[in-house]
Every structure is written in C-alpha cells, then in structure tokens.
Amino acid sequence: MGDQAKIQSAQTTIVRNDAFIQTADDLKPSLFYKGIRPTQIVRVQSDRTAMHDWRAVPEAEIGTLENRAFGKGESVILDFGDHRVGYVSFDIKPVGSPPDAPLKLKLTFGEMPVEMAEPFSSYEGWISSSWLQEETLIVDVLPRQVKLPRRYSFRYLKLEVLDTSRKYQVSFRNITCTTVTSADLSNTLPFNHADPLLQEIDRVSVKTLEDCMQDVFEDGPKRDRRLWLGDLRLQALVNYRTFRNNDLVKRCLYLFASVPDESGRVSANLFIEPHLIADDTYLFDYSLFFTVTLYDYYLETNDEATLNELWPTARRQVELALERLDERGIVKDDDTWWSFIDWHEQLNKQAPSQAVLIYALKRAIPLAKAVGCKQSANFEQRLTVIENATKESLWDAEQGLFVSGDQRQVSWATQIWMALAEVLPKDENKALMLRLLSANPEVGPTTPYMYHHFVEALIVVGCREEAVDRLKQYWGGMLTDGADTFWELYDPQNKNFSPYGSHLINSYCHAWSCTPTYLIRQYEL
C-alpha cells in the first residue's frame, strides 16, 4: 500500500443538492439514552494467552469505590460490564483537609484491556493519536460534578490522580455512562438458534450494529465516527434483519447523493458535523457500492420514489467505473486510482475490483429496468463484454484461479469477489471456491469485512457447511479472545495486526464486522 492509499488528496468541486440534503435532514433519527453504572473494579495483568497479552481480572466490588480515597499517583479501573457508547459523568468529593490546590485528573477509556495497560504515549502509528481516548482535567473547585462533553466508546475507564496536594485526596461516586444509539431495541426482530455459539455470535453482532447506529450508520464509535459507503452497505443488510430502521438507510443514501463531485462521483465517506462535508477520498469499489446499497434498499422496501430520485446517482457510479476499462474491457491498474477491497499491503486490487464492477452491474440492470431507463440494454451488452474479457484476460486455466495485475497475483480477495459476481457457471463457481480453500494463497483476508464476503461466497456457491464452520471459527475466535462487540481487524495468525502501525488505535466495535447476523438469518444457517 503506497502513500496514495493512506492519504488521498483530490482537488474536486462538490455539487451540493439542497433538496436531497433537506430530505436527509427530515429523516434524522430519534436517539435513545440509558444510564449505565460500572459493574466492578478490575486490574489488568499480563497474560500471553490473552488478546494483546493483557487480561482484565476482578479486583473489588463496585460498592467499595465510594469508601476509597485517591491521592497523587493512585488510580482505579472500572469495568462497565459490556461495550458502551455514550457520555460519562461523575461526582468528585475531597477527602481530608480543604483542597488547597486544583485536582489534576487523567481519564483513559478503553474498549480492550490493552488500552488500560499500555501507555498511549507509546503509540507511533501513522493516523492521528488524537483518536486514542483520554482526557486530562484540571478541577479548581471541589466537590464537583463532572460531565464530559465528548462521546466515548469503551468498556473500561481508568481514573488516575496525577496530582492533588499533600493535604487532601479525592473520592469518586455516581459514575455513569449515558449510552446513546438510534437503534430501537423494542423494534428488534426476535431470534433464537439451536446452536449456542451461533446464538452468541448473533447477539454480539446485533450489539455491534446497535453501538454504531447514531445520527447515521457510523463505521465505528471510537474511530472514525463517520459514514463510510462500504460499511453502510453491510450495516443496511444487517439492519433489515434486526432493527428495521430503513429510514436511516434512506437518510444515508440521500446524504451521499447530496454531495457528489463535478463528475457525479460520490465520496467514500462523509462528515456530518458541523455540516455535511464530502471527504476527498474516492474509492472505485465504494462508489459502486452506492448502486448496490440502493438495489438492496429497493429490494427490501419497494420504495419507488426513492429509487427514481437516486437512480441518476447510482447510474453515474457505474458509468464512471466503465470509463476506467482498458481496450480489453479490464479495469486499468495504475497509480491514478484507489480501490479498497481489504487491508493488505501486498493485495493487488485489479481483479477483485473487476469483479465488484460485474457484481454492481448485475444490480444496476434491474434498477434501470425498474425506472424505465433505456440504458439497461447498454448495461446488459457491456456486462456480457466485461464478463468475457474477465475470463479471457484474468483466468489462469493452469491454476484454475483468477489472477490480478502485471504480476498475475493469486489472492483470496480475487477468487471471493469473482465467486460473488458469479462470473463462472454455477458448478465451476463452486469448484473455484473449493480450489481456493485447497490452494490457500498467501495473500489472504485480514479483516472481518473481507471475511464476510468469503463466508457469503461459500454460501452462494453452495458450500453451506464450510460457510458455517468458517463463520464459527472466525467470529467465534473473536469471542474467545474477549470480544464484547466485533472488531475492525482480526487476523487469527497475527492478532496484533494493524494497518495503522499499532493495535492501540484499532477499533474494537466496527460496523463491517456485524454481518454474521445477516448471514445467519438471511441464509438460515
């Protein structure tokens, strides 16, 4: 992954659609709040068998906290019992002589025990350390109630007294996290499964989506707290089988359609505050996922009015992708583009992106027909040409696998997306996935995002038992390693993997990992 994949600067002109922005604003969701108290006092201890080598163990009952006083250099770690997203408040009371100096207090929030154990000052990754969740407060007057204005995503909270004076200590009480979500738990579809592991995976998946549902579908409540198209597509699928807040999906689609660039291209992600801003990151695959997400939304809701309004935006994403094809009908692979696909340093994106285009075209065509667009015939013709070109230029008959780029790389991502796009006939498609499992290429999946597509590809080709086994191994592995919500990154062979340079900055509640619920319920696994 080069510098372009890390920071993509683009000089673009955004064309705002005020009518679409108003529609999105009208669909702004209600938020649900609930006060949650910590459940116990814990300490973290080194454990080579635990995720990132740290484990939280009970130290004392939470009821003992009010009777404890803390002076300079003393700290306590509180466990809120589960992953929480919300606003923290607490009371501070002086103990001893009248306070003759301000209190200097540090608060550290962590989704995982490692964030309580390893100092954030050790972080040397390439994305901003400001994502690390900590606060330093100077409290001049005691006693005092503290209400932190920032929303936090955490299970553990460390309170550390950096300084008081020699004359007094402090105690803490009424510590509360007021959680927030736009997920209406009363509207959740009930679910029971005979397999207890799949039942638990489903529960944690739903919790993951719940904590990512805010004013929009966020990618992660710790980081990036933003609306990303790739995440939205998967969140919407899970939402249809759980919370059924279809207006939130509709809102997010309108937000993306509100701020395309001058060519009609939608951004990969949006900032919602202080006002709607399109990021200057554009991804080949994510732009196409606008079309796919609209297709899924229409399939679920039969909302013809929304389809008719957003179809021009969806059509334009396909047109722009088609412009990137070379004379063979293959996506050009050079330094002028970025397609995400998965976080892997060595992954060549050409062939999987070709498959994503085919996948999107196969969904754009029925949308075009539904709105009476004459371009449907042209899309059908282009699809035939592109599929033939894919089999002629990217298929390696000797290996029985698709290849990507000048080096003819064989990767998991390429075979997975080709299977999902159903480029090959049904029997050959199944053989492709079985051959992938046997060949086990070195360039494999590194994220739950890619692993979702792997499991779904197995289901699509008819390998249901293998799909269930892989789902249980992967997401069950996260549960074994301590997941309360499912993570942004999980490589069972390298559990400290981070594309950002440090596992401290990883998100441990991430939208693209919540899809087991969809897979289990949609395909009746």
BADREN-867465 format. One line per field, with one value per residue (C-alpha): residue number from 1; residue in three letters; x, y, z. Coordinates in Angstrom, 3 decimals, padded with zeros to 6 digits. Layout:
BEGIN
setor [NUM,...];
vexza [ALA,...];
east [X,...];
north [Y,...];
up [Z,...];
END
This chain:
BEGIN
setor [1,2,3,4,5,6,7,8,9,10,11,12,13,14,15,16,17,18,19,20,21,22,23,24,25,26,27,28,29,30,31,32,33,34,35,36,37,38,39,40,41,42,43,44,45,46,47,48,49,50,51,52,53,54,55,56,57,58,59,60,61,62,63,64,65,66,67,68,69,70,71,72,73,74,75,76,77,78,79,80,81,82,83,84,85,86,87,88,89,90,91,92,93,94,95,96,97,98,99,100,101,102,103,104,105,106,107,108,109,110,111,112,113,114,115,116,117,118,119,120,121,122,123,124,125,126,127,128,129,130,131,132,133,134,135,136,137,138,139,140,141,142,143,144,145,146,147,148,149,150,151,152,153,154,155,156,157,158,159,160,161,162,163,164,165,166,167,168,169,170,171,172,173,174,175,176,177,178,179,180,181,182,183,184,185,186,187,188,189,190,191,192,193,194,195,196,197,198,199,200,201,202,203,204,205,206,207,208,209,210,211,212,213,214,215,216,217,218,219,220,221,222,223,224,225,226,227,228,229,230,231,232,233,234,235,236,237,238,239,240,241,242,243,244,245,246,247,248,249,250,251,252,253,254,255,256,257,258,259,260,261,262,263,264,265,266,267,268,269,270,271,272,273,274,275,276,277,278,279,280,281,282,283,284,285,286,287,288,289,290,291,292,293,294,295,296,297,298,299,300,301,302,303,304,305,306,307,308,309,310,311,312,313,314,315,316,317,318,319,320,321,322,323,324,325,326,327,328,329,330,331,332,333,334,335,336,337,338,339,340,341,342,343,344,345,346,347,348,349,350,351,352,353,354,355,356,357,358,359,360,361,362,363,364,365,366,367,368,369,370,371,372,373,374,375,376,377,378,379,380,381,382,383,384,385,386,387,388,389,390,391,392,393,394,395,396,397,398,399,400,401,402,403,404,405,406,407,408,409,410,411,412,413,414,415,416,417,418,419,420,421,422,423,424,425,426,427,428,429,430,431,432,433,434,435,436,437,438,439,440,441,442,443,444,445,446,447,448,449,450,451,452,453,454,455,456,457,458,459,460,461,462,463,464,465,466,467,468,469,470,471,472,473,474,475,476,477,478,479,480,481,482,483,484,485,486,487,488,489,490,491,492,493,494,495,496,497,498,499,500,501,502,503,504,505,506,507,508,509,510,511,512,513,514,515,516,517,518,519,520,521,522,523,524,525];
vexza [MET,GLY,ASP,GLN,ALA,LYS,ILE,GLN,SER,ALA,GLN,THR,THR,ILE,VAL,ARG,ASN,ASP,ALA,PHE,ILE,GLN,THR,ALA,ASP,ASP,LEU,LYS,PRO,SER,LEU,PHE,TYR,LYS,GLY,ILE,ARG,PRO,THR,GLN,ILE,VAL,ARG,VAL,GLN,SER,ASP,ARG,THR,ALA,MET,HIS,ASP,TRP,ARG,ALA,VAL,PRO,GLU,ALA,GLU,ILE,GLY,THR,LEU,GLU,ASN,ARG,ALA,PHE,GLY,LYS,GLY,GLU,SER,VAL,ILE,LEU,ASP,PHE,GLY,ASP,HIS,ARG,VAL,GLY,TYR,VAL,SER,PHE,ASP,ILE,LYS,PRO,VAL,GLY,SER,PRO,PRO,ASP,ALA,PRO,LEU,LYS,LEU,LYS,LEU,THR,PHE,GLY,GLU,MET,PRO,VAL,GLU,MET,ALA,GLU,PRO,PHE,SER,SER,TYR,GLU,GLY,TRP,ILE,SER,SER,SER,TRP,LEU,GLN,GLU,GLU,THR,LEU,ILE,VAL,ASP,VAL,LEU,PRO,ARG,GLN,VAL,LYS,LEU,PRO,ARG,ARG,TYR,SER,PHE,ARG,TYR,LEU,LYS,LEU,GLU,VAL,LEU,ASP,THR,SER,ARG,LYS,TYR,GLN,VAL,SER,PHE,ARG,ASN,ILE,THR,CYS,THR,THR,VAL,THR,SER,ALA,ASP,LEU,SER,ASN,THR,LEU,PRO,PHE,ASN,HIS,ALA,ASP,PRO,LEU,LEU,GLN,GLU,ILE,ASP,ARG,VAL,SER,VAL,LYS,THR,LEU,GLU,ASP,CYS,MET,GLN,ASP,VAL,PHE,GLU,ASP,GLY,PRO,LYS,ARG,ASP,ARG,ARG,LEU,TRP,LEU,GLY,ASP,LEU,ARG,LEU,GLN,ALA,LEU,VAL,ASN,TYR,ARG,THR,PHE,ARG,ASN,ASN,ASP,LEU,VAL,LYS,ARG,CYS,LEU,TYR,LEU,PHE,ALA,SER,VAL,PRO,ASP,GLU,SER,GLY,ARG,VAL,SER,ALA,ASN,LEU,PHE,ILE,GLU,PRO,HIS,LEU,ILE,ALA,ASP,ASP,THR,TYR,LEU,PHE,ASP,TYR,SER,LEU,PHE,PHE,THR,VAL,THR,LEU,TYR,ASP,TYR,TYR,LEU,GLU,THR,ASN,ASP,GLU,ALA,THR,LEU,ASN,GLU,LEU,TRP,PRO,THR,ALA,ARG,ARG,GLN,VAL,GLU,LEU,ALA,LEU,GLU,ARG,LEU,ASP,GLU,ARG,GLY,ILE,VAL,LYS,ASP,ASP,ASP,THR,TRP,TRP,SER,PHE,ILE,ASP,TRP,HIS,GLU,GLN,LEU,ASN,LYS,GLN,ALA,PRO,SER,GLN,ALA,VAL,LEU,ILE,TYR,ALA,LEU,LYS,ARG,ALA,ILE,PRO,LEU,ALA,LYS,ALA,VAL,GLY,CYS,LYS,GLN,SER,ALA,ASN,PHE,GLU,GLN,ARG,LEU,THR,VAL,ILE,GLU,ASN,ALA,THR,LYS,GLU,SER,LEU,TRP,ASP,ALA,GLU,GLN,GLY,LEU,PHE,VAL,SER,GLY,ASP,GLN,ARG,GLN,VAL,SER,TRP,ALA,THR,GLN,ILE,TRP,MET,ALA,LEU,ALA,GLU,VAL,LEU,PRO,LYS,ASP,GLU,ASN,LYS,ALA,LEU,MET,LEU,ARG,LEU,LEU,SER,ALA,ASN,PRO,GLU,VAL,GLY,PRO,THR,THR,PRO,TYR,MET,TYR,HIS,HIS,PHE,VAL,GLU,ALA,LEU,ILE,VAL,VAL,GLY,CYS,ARG,GLU,GLU,ALA,VAL,ASP,ARG,LEU,LYS,GLN,TYR,TRP,GLY,GLY,MET,LEU,THR,ASP,GLY,ALA,ASP,THR,PHE,TRP,GLU,LEU,TYR,ASP,PRO,GLN,ASN,LYS,ASN,PHE,SER,PRO,TYR,GLY,SER,HIS,LEU,ILE,ASN,SER,TYR,CYS,HIS,ALA,TRP,SER,CYS,THR,PRO,THR,TYR,LEU,ILE,ARG,GLN,TYR,GLU,LEU];
east [000.000,001.563,001.146,-001.866,-003.696,-003.031,-003.726,-005.574,-005.801,-008.080,-008.884,-012.584,-015.623,-018.590,-022.039,-024.497,-028.099,-030.027,-033.265,-031.534,-029.918,-033.338,-034.739,-031.873,-032.406,-036.097,-035.074,-032.806,-033.435,-034.533,-031.824,-032.319,-030.478,-029.889,-027.855,-025.336,-023.186,-019.893,-020.242,-016.883,-013.374,-010.703,-006.987,-005.131,-002.484,-000.033,-001.210,000.428,-002.725,-004.938,-005.580,-002.633,-001.162,-003.410,-006.400,-008.798,-009.390,-011.721,-010.171,-013.064,-016.811,-018.021,-019.742,-016.341,-015.422,-017.175,-015.207,-011.836,-009.763,-007.132,-004.052,-001.266,-000.161,-003.100,-005.634,-008.587,-010.007,-013.767,-015.471,-018.856,-019.677,-020.088,-019.189,-020.741,-021.105,-022.120,-021.379,-019.697,-020.467,-019.359,-019.056,-015.728,-015.555,-012.466,-011.288,-009.164,-008.258,-009.886,-008.433,-005.593,-004.659,-006.519,-007.058,-005.269,-007.108,-006.489,-009.212,-008.394,-011.136,-010.595,-012.580,-009.980,-007.769,-004.634,-005.764,-005.678,-002.211,-000.086,000.537,-000.833,002.476,003.972,001.785,003.773,001.189,000.536,-003.015,-003.629,-003.040,-005.990,-008.211,-006.787,-009.443,-008.113,-008.815,-006.785,-008.886,-007.906,-010.612,-010.266,-013.232,-014.265,-016.686,-017.859,-019.946,-018.081,-019.920,-017.636,-018.889,-017.275,-018.926,-016.786,-016.699,-015.424,-015.869,-013.082,-012.424,-009.233,-009.333,-005.805,-004.993,-001.977,-001.797,-003.698,-001.712,-000.343,-003.374,-006.230,-007.337,-010.454,-013.221,-015.455,-019.144,-022.231,-020.129,-022.498,-022.317,-025.416,-025.416,-026.790,-027.970,-030.580,-031.291,-034.769,-034.334,-038.100,-038.314,-035.674,-036.733,-036.546,-034.134,-033.300,-030.867,-030.347,-026.565,-025.455,-022.319,-024.265,-026.780,-023.991,-022.347,-025.722,-026.196,-022.784,-023.314,-026.553,-024.804,-022.078,-024.601,-026.525,-023.445,-022.627,-026.145,-026.102,-027.179,-026.026,-024.603,-021.100,-018.189,-017.038,-017.993,-014.331,-012.882,-013.677,-017.178,-018.028,-020.401,-018.480,-020.129,-018.542,-019.689,-023.137,-023.818,-023.211,-024.911,-028.030,-028.201,-027.959,-030.475,-033.073,-032.909,-032.731,-033.716,-035.558,-034.730,-034.991,-035.341,-031.786,-030.555,-032.560,-031.122,-027.567,-028.191,-029.545,-026.562,-024.130,-026.189,-026.281,-022.578,-021.087,-018.145,-018.422,-018.248,-021.081,-018.794,-019.794,-017.231,-016.145,-017.177,-018.930,-018.543,-021.919,-020.770,-020.518,-022.376,-022.415,-018.944,-017.791,-014.332,-011.764,-011.291,-012.752,-012.674,-013.527,-015.324,-017.049,-018.558,-020.091,-021.479,-023.799,-025.564,-025.523,-026.861,-029.692,-030.507,-030.640,-032.754,-035.241,-035.413,-036.240,-038.677,-040.021,-039.632,-040.096,-039.967,-036.503,-035.313,-036.432,-034.726,-031.454,-031.187,-029.246,-026.590,-026.480,-026.271,-023.450,-021.273,-021.492,-020.790,-017.682,-016.444,-016.936,-014.771,-011.878,-011.817,-008.997,-009.352,-009.695,-012.548,-010.371,-010.060,-006.870,-004.367,-002.095,-001.297,-004.337,-006.896,-007.581,-009.889,-010.152,-011.160,-009.247,-006.392,-003.461,-000.125,000.502,-003.037,-003.375,-006.813,-007.353,-009.145,-011.282,-012.302,-013.222,-015.461,-017.025,-017.893,-019.580,-021.397,-022.644,-023.664,-025.816,-027.707,-027.779,-029.551,-032.743,-032.781,-032.566,-035.463,-037.497,-037.242,-037.699,-034.176,-033.191,-029.609,-030.468,-029.869,-026.466,-025.544,-026.525,-024.320,-021.408,-021.842,-021.503,-018.355,-016.810,-017.527,-015.991,-012.966,-012.569,-012.471,-010.125,-007.632,-007.794,-008.470,-005.443,-006.570,-003.499,-004.114,-007.886,-007.886,-008.255,-005.130,-004.642,-002.194,001.002,002.448,-000.623,-001.191,-003.460,-005.320,-008.262,-009.989,-009.944,-011.498,-014.059,-015.315,-015.345,-017.493,-019.859,-020.104,-020.913,-018.613,-018.423,-021.298,-022.690,-020.688,-017.459,-018.107,-018.278,-015.139,-013.396,-014.099,-013.078,-009.860,-009.268,-009.565,-007.140,-004.605,-004.707,-002.917,-000.513,-002.401,-005.381,-008.128,-007.140,-010.454,-013.979,-015.031,-013.254,-014.169,-017.858,-017.505,-015.618,-018.382,-021.106,-019.260,-019.204,-022.958,-023.592,-021.736,-023.479,-020.797,-023.081,-021.372,-017.984,-019.507,-020.911,-017.625,-015.621,-018.064,-017.894,-014.105,-013.553,-016.173,-016.133,-012.392,-013.046,-015.437,-012.803,-010.328,-012.641,-014.879,-017.916,-018.544,-016.870,-013.668,-012.409,-009.420,-008.818,-006.147,-006.046,-002.485,-001.331,-003.574,-001.608,-002.177,-002.917,-002.624,-002.166,001.036,-000.398,-003.218,-003.920,-005.619,-007.696,-011.462,-012.932,-016.533,-016.741,-019.690,-018.277,-017.841,-021.526,-022.630,-022.882,-026.418,-027.285,-025.585,-027.213,-030.714,-030.815,-029.476,-030.978,-027.621];
north [000.000,003.253,006.753,007.241,004.511,006.272,009.882,010.692,014.382,015.410,018.844,018.496,020.714,019.492,019.966,020.242,019.141,021.124,019.225,015.921,017.419,018.506,015.023,013.544,016.068,015.173,011.547,012.316,009.579,009.782,008.843,006.535,007.134,004.904,005.383,002.594,002.210,000.278,-003.296,-003.956,-002.725,-004.568,-004.631,-005.654,-008.322,-009.647,-012.870,-014.247,-016.246,-013.122,-010.746,-008.329,-010.096,-008.345,-009.569,-007.755,-009.579,-008.653,-006.667,-005.434,-004.967,-001.689,-000.807,-000.317,002.580,005.312,004.363,004.663,007.843,008.502,010.667,011.589,008.662,006.419,005.039,002.710,000.845,000.483,-002.190,-001.239,-004.891,-004.587,-002.275,001.187,004.234,007.431,010.328,009.946,011.904,011.524,013.327,014.162,014.715,015.915,013.806,015.263,018.933,021.610,021.423,023.952,023.137,022.045,018.372,017.105,014.025,011.771,009.588,006.791,004.950,001.537,-000.939,-003.584,-004.301,-003.407,000.230,000.210,-001.359,000.180,003.945,005.893,007.770,004.602,004.967,005.538,004.811,006.886,008.022,010.673,009.812,012.085,009.034,007.491,008.074,010.047,013.278,015.337,017.581,020.396,020.758,024.012,023.735,020.658,018.992,018.996,017.093,016.418,015.911,015.083,016.675,014.136,010.835,007.803,004.179,001.863,-000.890,000.128,003.503,004.310,007.231,008.357,011.129,012.936,015.443,016.997,018.347,016.712,017.886,016.100,013.140,012.577,010.011,009.235,008.393,008.313,007.332,006.912,006.395,007.699,005.458,006.641,004.891,005.328,001.586,000.967,-002.203,-002.589,-002.972,-005.691,-008.892,-011.788,-014.597,-017.966,-020.533,-024.128,-023.702,-021.740,-020.419,-019.054,-017.586,-015.753,-014.619,-013.246,-011.405,-009.744,-008.856,-007.066,-005.255,-004.155,-002.650,-001.046,000.827,002.002,003.346,007.013,010.062,007.976,004.485,005.114,002.875,002.788,004.801,005.062,005.634,007.029,008.001,008.631,007.451,005.160,003.623,000.192,-000.097,001.328,-001.400,-004.139,-002.301,-001.867,-005.614,-006.365,-003.634,-005.218,-008.392,-006.722,-003.127,-002.389,001.320,001.601,005.375,005.550,003.662,006.032,009.046,007.849,007.222,010.747,012.168,010.541,011.649,015.212,015.976,014.368,015.959,017.728,014.403,012.916,010.674,010.034,010.217,007.151,008.794,011.827,014.164,015.073,017.796,020.781,020.405,017.877,017.579,015.052,013.730,013.975,010.193,008.371,004.588,002.609,-000.163,002.052,004.311,001.241,000.176,003.190,001.441,-001.891,-000.356,001.333,-002.018,-003.765,-000.941,-001.105,-004.887,-004.557,-001.617,-001.350,002.425,003.560,007.281,006.989,004.746,007.265,010.165,008.366,006.309,009.022,008.975,005.179,005.046,007.584,005.447,002.587,004.879,006.265,002.767,001.704,004.630,003.018,-000.069,-000.537,-001.726,-005.331,-004.470,-004.805,-002.251,-000.229,-000.818,002.191,004.977,007.110,005.197,003.581,000.659,-000.576,-004.298,-005.165,-004.022,-005.997,-004.469,-006.888,-007.197,-006.212,-004.653,-005.006,-008.363,-008.045,-004.565,-006.028,-008.483,-005.712,-003.893,-007.019,-007.504,-003.902,-004.079,-007.114,-005.000,-001.802,-003.550,-004.474,-000.978,000.542,-001.611,-000.689,003.034,002.510,003.639,002.852,002.390,-001.055,-002.593,-000.916,-002.114,-005.667,-005.508,-004.113,-006.810,-009.556,-007.980,-007.459,-010.987,-012.432,-010.156,-011.240,-014.906,-014.249,-011.971,-012.805,-016.547,-018.816,-022.176,-023.996,-022.943,-022.860,-019.464,-015.800,-013.629,-009.915,-007.264,-007.441,-009.991,-012.210,-012.365,-015.057,-013.828,-014.808,-011.496,-012.044,-015.514,-014.434,-011.478,-013.460,-016.067,-013.405,-011.820,-015.281,-014.824,-018.593,-021.064,-022.484,-025.733,-024.001,-021.283,-023.882,-025.557,-022.169,-021.743,-025.312,-024.758,-021.572,-023.494,-026.101,-023.665,-021.299,-018.367,-016.352,-013.072,-013.755,-011.785,-009.553,-008.034,-009.115,-007.058,-009.432,-012.444,-011.559,-011.754,-015.038,-016.662,-015.283,-016.545,-020.031,-019.792,-018.503,-021.425,-023.992,-024.756,-024.113,-026.424,-024.920,-021.434,-022.183,-023.719,-020.715,-018.234,-020.001,-020.263,-016.606,-014.692,-017.368,-016.759,-013.110,-014.136,-016.449,-013.571,-011.341,-009.504,-007.697,-006.245,-007.374,-005.746,-003.772,-006.076,-009.696,-011.924,-015.181,-015.759,-012.289,-010.976,-007.748,-006.828,-003.173,-001.346,001.841,000.870,-000.032,-002.151,000.647,002.674,-000.222,-000.042,-002.846,-002.067,-001.784,-001.805,-004.023,-006.860,-007.093,-009.177,-012.677,-011.690,-011.087,-014.278,-016.441,-015.012,-014.324,-017.732,-019.635,-021.086];
up [000.000,-001.105,000.241,-002.027,-000.145,003.130,002.221,-000.960,-001.797,-004.601,-005.985,-006.608,-006.807,-004.795,-006.324,-003.440,-003.845,-001.241,-001.859,-001.107,001.994,003.228,002.623,004.636,007.440,007.585,008.143,011.095,013.680,017.293,019.772,022.742,026.026,029.038,032.216,032.888,036.014,036.263,037.485,039.152,039.847,037.880,037.309,034.172,034.280,031.736,030.112,026.975,026.197,026.141,023.242,023.015,026.092,028.640,030.612,032.963,036.256,039.150,041.979,044.123,044.206,042.753,046.042,047.683,045.391,047.385,050.502,048.789,048.612,045.952,046.162,043.786,041.608,042.527,040.079,039.654,036.648,036.332,034.244,032.769,032.077,028.303,025.455,025.935,023.710,025.422,027.743,031.133,034.285,037.908,041.225,042.880,046.628,048.537,051.467,054.283,054.612,052.447,048.901,048.657,045.054,041.935,041.169,038.079,036.849,033.875,032.382,029.947,028.070,026.545,024.511,025.394,028.442,026.457,026.422,030.224,030.312,027.566,027.729,024.792,024.708,023.188,020.087,016.876,014.175,011.064,011.812,014.437,018.086,018.904,018.295,021.471,024.115,027.060,028.922,031.381,033.616,035.932,038.590,040.518,042.876,044.858,045.385,041.795,039.293,036.048,032.768,029.868,026.630,024.319,023.445,024.252,023.127,025.838,028.378,030.758,032.373,034.258,036.712,037.535,040.000,038.568,041.413,044.311,047.227,050.339,052.322,050.568,048.494,046.382,046.111,043.147,043.137,040.909,037.896,034.965,031.230,029.483,026.440,023.120,019.957,017.248,017.335,018.728,020.765,021.088,017.308,017.063,015.382,017.885,017.123,018.626,017.305,018.377,018.143,021.250,019.537,016.567,019.017,020.852,017.617,016.531,019.848,019.704,016.043,016.918,019.783,017.368,014.973,017.847,019.053,015.509,014.878,015.755,013.741,010.764,010.417,011.750,010.820,014.434,017.538,018.585,015.121,012.537,013.791,010.146,007.431,005.061,001.997,002.311,005.917,005.120,002.579,005.156,008.036,005.919,005.265,008.987,009.803,007.503,009.603,013.029,013.875,010.609,010.732,006.966,007.116,008.457,005.385,003.204,005.043,004.453,000.754,000.347,002.221,-000.204,-003.206,-001.823,-002.314,-005.440,-007.192,-010.541,-012.400,-010.332,-008.286,-004.669,-001.900,000.040,003.309,004.744,007.699,009.180,011.595,011.696,008.400,005.587,004.031,001.434,002.213,-000.576,-000.602,-003.608,-003.897,-007.024,-005.160,-002.591,-005.265,-006.907,-003.550,-003.659,-006.534,-004.708,-001.486,-003.373,-005.001,-001.615,-000.175,-003.052,-002.794,000.908,000.778,-002.779,-002.298,-005.895,-005.105,-003.568,-006.393,-009.008,-007.227,-006.541,-009.721,-011.629,-008.890,-008.895,-012.690,-012.722,-010.426,-012.925,-015.873,-014.184,-013.381,-017.003,-018.106,-016.264,-018.509,-020.995,-024.586,-023.371,-021.024,-017.898,-015.096,-015.544,-012.767,-012.264,-009.796,-010.644,-008.603,-005.267,-004.626,-001.058,-001.207,002.005,004.247,002.870,001.927,-000.949,-002.332,-005.987,-006.457,-010.226,-010.470,-007.324,-008.495,-011.872,-010.042,-007.934,-011.169,-012.535,-009.220,-009.310,-012.981,-012.256,-009.720,-011.764,-014.648,-012.725,-011.199,-014.677,-015.813,-012.729,-013.544,-017.281,-018.144,-021.736,-020.597,-019.235,-022.673,-022.929,-019.442,-020.412,-023.501,-021.518,-018.881,-021.487,-022.909,-019.467,-018.263,-021.426,-021.068,-017.454,-018.398,-021.326,-019.565,-015.854,-015.799,-015.391,-016.753,-015.477,-011.877,-012.200,-010.470,-011.404,-011.413,-010.832,-012.023,-014.044,-011.629,-012.080,-008.354,-006.934,-003.852,-001.710,-002.417,-006.179,-006.030,-003.414,-005.426,-008.672,-006.920,-005.548,-009.001,-010.410,-013.381,-013.859,-014.272,-011.023,-010.915,-011.909,-009.340,-006.586,-007.901,-007.799,-004.087,-003.299,-005.237,-003.242,000.018,-001.267,-002.747,000.256,-001.455,000.646,000.150,002.389,004.143,007.064,008.152,009.111,006.076,003.697,005.789,005.432,001.671,001.986,004.036,001.787,-001.293,000.234,000.777,-002.756,-004.352,-002.141,000.475,003.460,005.960,005.191,005.495,008.949,010.090,008.904,010.413,013.783,013.674,012.803,014.783,017.486,017.688,018.450,021.226,022.686,022.548,024.574,022.100,023.546,020.104,016.902,015.748,012.786,012.349,013.232,011.765,013.755,012.534,013.594,016.340,016.744,013.098,012.443,009.109,011.147,012.938,016.363,017.756,020.262,017.524,016.156,016.501,018.616,017.710,013.955,011.605,008.900,011.392,012.413,009.421,010.969,011.998,008.357,007.165,009.839,009.457,005.723,004.714,007.663,008.678];
END
